[in-house]
């Protein structure tokens, strides 16, 4: 579990975060979402001490991170940024093995782990001997995720990691995150300005305004069903066609009914609980991620 207690951060006269408190549950995906200036990246970087708060406390499993040496802390927390941050002069396998090698893992063992992680993130092992410049943007981001997982961290921080890739690759990487989290039970803190990405990935979504003020937090379902105020309703697009779905008067196959958006465009059908969502054209689609319950335990 990660906890922020009355945290503030000032850069000179600028207040980036003001009296922020939040509990991030273990083994879930918590998404911090907000526009520029909402303090989401500053908050993320306080967890691994890339930024230290001006006041207040950040704790991991009850331990004040300020009492832990920054380098030691960062080596046990995975971190993925928007630009993959790969070392351009090192091959893929060596990039992934960077932290294990730094903490003394033998090269052969670190490389074996790197190859396993290439499988985990969906990257062909044939790329192991390539340099970052020989990879696409999406492939580089997969390497960045693999590197972050190399020491089996309990916590993975992701700072707008897919903002620089095209929409198709971005969708693939988002689902890779869901699959990896489902397999590893890692506590993931994800920063984005994209509310659709937040709703796809987050077990808990925290909507921030200027200065790190929490406007609303909860599951995507809770926020969509009950926006806290006009700011949230506007931010999530509650009044736009994509969110305003109604049941068509035209019945679908069997007892299913077709859902249409505000423009009358068919977007899906209502199916039985636990079943796959049948898209209006009949093709199956589902988010194959298990429900996460009883999340108590170490982060």
N, C-alpha and C positions, 0 to 999 in steps of 0.2 A: 504494500500500500504506500502511496505517495501522498503527502499532506503539505499544503501551503497554509501557514498560519500568519495572517495579518501581514502579508508581504507587500513591500513597496520598493520601487526602484526609480531613482532619479538620475538622469544624465545631465549634469549641470542644472539649468533652470527648468529642463523638460521633465515632466512627470510621465514616465512610461507605464507604470503600474502603481495603483494607489490602494493600499489596505485590502489586498486580495487574499481570500481564504477559500480553499477547495480540498476535498478528499477525492483522490483518484483510486478507484478500487483495483485490487490485484487481479491479474489474469483476464482483463477486459481491454477493449479498445476505447479510450477516451479521446474525443476529438475536440480541440480548441478551434473555434471558427469565428472569424470576424474580419472586418475590413482592415486596411492598413492603419496603423496607429492604435490598434486595440490591445497591443502588448502580448499577443499570443506567442511570438517567437522569443521574446524576452523571458516569458514565463517558462517556456520549454527549456531554454538554456540555463535557467536557474537550477534545474534538476541535476545536471552534470557539472555545474559550477563553471560553465563557460561565461556566465554572468552571475555575480554575487548580488544579493538584494541589499538595498540601502538600509532596510529595516525588516524585521520579521524573520521567520524561520521556515526552511524547507526540510522535511523529514522523509526518509525512506525506511519503512518498517520501524518507525520510532526513533531512528538515528538521525541526528542533525547532520546534514551533508557538509556544513561548515567545519565539522570536526574531522572530515576525511580529506586527505591530500587530493587536490584536483586531478592529478594524473592517475592516481590509483583508482579514484572514483570513475573516471572516464573509461578506463580499461575494462570495467565490469558493466558498463552501460552501453548498449548499441546506439549508434547515432547515424542517421541517414539525412542528408541535406538535399536541396533542390539540384544543385550541380553535384554530381556523384562524388567529387573530391578525390578521384582516384589519382594515384601517383603515375604520371605519364610515362616514366622511364622503367616501370616495373610491369611484368606480365600479369595477366589476370590472376593466375594462381598465386602469385606472390602478393598481389594487392589484397586478396582475400585472407591470406595467411599473415598479414602485417601484425596484428595485435597478438596472436598466439606466439609468433616469433619473438616479439618484444618482451613477453613474460616468460620466455625460456623454453617454450615447447620445441622439441627437436624438429628440424626441417621436414623430414619424411612424414612425421606425424601431422604436422601443420598442413602439409600439402594434401595428405589423405583427407583431412577434415575439409579442406577447401574444395576438393572434388565432390565430396558428399554434399556440400552446400550448393554447389552449382546445380546438382540434381534438385535440391529443395526449392531453389528459386526459378527452376525451369530454364536453365541455361545449359546448352550442349557442352559436354566436356571437351569437345574439339576446340573450343575457344580458350582453353586454359593457357595456351602458350602465346596467345595474341597480346598485343599492347592495347591500352584503352582507345587510342586513336583509330584502331582497326575495328571498333565496335560501333553499333548504332547507339543513339541516345537511350533507347529503352534497354538495350543490353548492358550499357554502362550502369544504369540504375539498378539492374538486377545484381550486378557485381557489387554495387554499393550496399545493397541489402544483405547479400551473402557475407560481405566483410563485417557488417554490423552484428551478424549472428555467429561469428566465428568462435567466440568464447562462451557461447551458450548463455547470453545475458538474460537476467530476469526482467529487465526493462529495455524497451526499444523506443528511442525517440526519433520521430520522423517529421522533418521541417519542410513542408510543401515539397515532398520528394518527386512528385510527378508533374509539376507545373510546366516543365520545359519539353515535355514529349507530346506527340500528337494524340488526339482523342482516342483512337483505337488502341494504341499502345498503353495509354493511361488506363483505360478500362481493364486491359489484361493485367496490369500491375496492381490495380486496386484489388482485383479478385485473388491475385497471388498473396497479397497481404492478409486477406481473410483466411485463405487456406493455411498459410504459415501460422497465423495466430491460433487457428483451430487445432493444428497439430502440436504446437509447442506450449500453449497456455501462457505465452509471454505477455507481460503488461505493456501495452503499446500506448504511447501518447503521440497523437498525430495532429499536426497543425495544418490548416488549410483556410483559404478564403472562399472556397467553393462549397455551398450548402448541400448540393447534391452529393458530393464526395463525402461530406460529413455524415449525411444520413445513410449512405451506403455502408460506410465503414464502422460507424460508432455504435458501441453499446450505450455509452453515455456521450451526449453532445452538449458542449458548453458554449453558448453564444455570448460573445464579448463585445462591449462597446468601448469607446475611448477610455484609456487609462486602466484597462483590464477590469472594467466593471462587468460583473456577471448579470446579464439581462434575463437569461433563462437557462436552466440545465435540466436534462432528463433524457429519456430514450427518444429516438426519432419519432416513434408513434405518439408519445406524450406531447412533444412539441408541435407536431403537425395537427393533432387533435385540439390542442388548447394553447395557441400562441399567447404569451404572457401580456403582450401589448401590441400597439400598432407597429412599433419598431420591428419586433420579431415577425409579425405577420407580413410586413413588407420585405424583410430580409429573406424569409423562406419562400416568398412568392405565393402566399396563401390565396391571393386573389387572382392569380394568373392561371391560364388554361392548364398548364402542366400539373397543378395541384388540385384543381377543382374537377373532380371526376364524378360522374353521375351514371346511373344505370340506364342503359338504352331501353327504349320501349320494344326494341327488337330482341327476341330471345336468342341465345346462343344454342349450341348443341346440348341436348339433354336438359338438365335443370340449371345449367350455367347461364349467366346473363352477361351481356356485353357491357363493358365500361367504356364511356366516351369522355373526352375532355370538353372544355367549354366551347370549343369550335365544332363539336360533333364528331371529331375524329376517333375511331375505335382504337383503344390502347391495350385492351386485355379483357379477360373474363374472370368472373368470380368462380373460384374452384373450392372444393371441399378442403377443410383444414388439414394441413400436412401434405396435401397434394401438390403437384407441380402447377405453376401458373401457365395456363395455356394462352398464348398470345392470340390476338384476334385472327391471324392468318392460319392458326392451327399449330404453329411450331412451339415446342415446349421450351420453357425457360424457368430456371429456379435459382435461388441463392442457396447453395448447398452448404450452409454453415449451421452447425448445431447450436441450440440454445445454451447459453452459459449460465448456470445456476450454482449456488453455493460457492461463491467466489472467494470465501475467506482464505487467508494464508499469506505467505510471504509474497512480496512483489517480485 
